[in-house]
Amino acid sequence: MILDLFLELKLEAEKILNNLSYLLKCVIAGYTPILPISSAKAFQALEKREKLILFPKLEA
């Protein structure tokens, strides 16, 4: 029973992550004309499933 619940939650998490990945690809495509270099970096990081900070923190 617990294993079934775990597998169900895992499948739901995978579905959510796949949807998020698709939406991020759409957003990246929209920003490509404005920020081509950052968009390329973001797309590569998404494909490799890596973390990426596109805009460093501004120090005041």
DAVENPE-V999760 format. One record per backbone hydrogen bond with DSSP energy under -0.5 kcal/mol. NH is the residue of the N-H (numbers start at 1). CO is the residue of the C=O. E is the energy in kcal/mol with one decimal. If there is no record, write none. Layout:
# DAVENPE-V999760
nh,co,e
NH,CO,E
NH,CO,E
This chain:
# DAVENPE-V999760
nh,co,e
5,1,-2.0
6,2,-2.6
7,3,-2.6
8,4,-2.2
9,5,-2.5
10,6,-2.4
11,7,-2.3
12,8,-2.1
13,9,-2.4
14,10,-2.3
15,11,-2.1
16,12,-2.3
17,13,-2.6
18,14,-2.3
19,15,-2.1
20,16,-2.5
21,17,-2.4
22,18,-2.1
23,19,-2.4
24,20,-2.6
25,21,-2.1
26,22,-1.8
27,23,-2.2
28,24,-3.0
29,25,-2.2
30,26,-1.7
31,27,-1.7
32,28,-1.1
34,31,-0.8
35,31,-3.4
39,35,-2.6
40,36,-1.9
41,37,-2.2
42,38,-2.6
43,39,-2.6
44,40,-2.3
45,41,-2.4
46,42,-2.4
47,43,-2.4
48,44,-2.1
49,45,-0.8
49,46,-0.5
50,45,-2.9
54,52,-0.7
56,54,-0.6
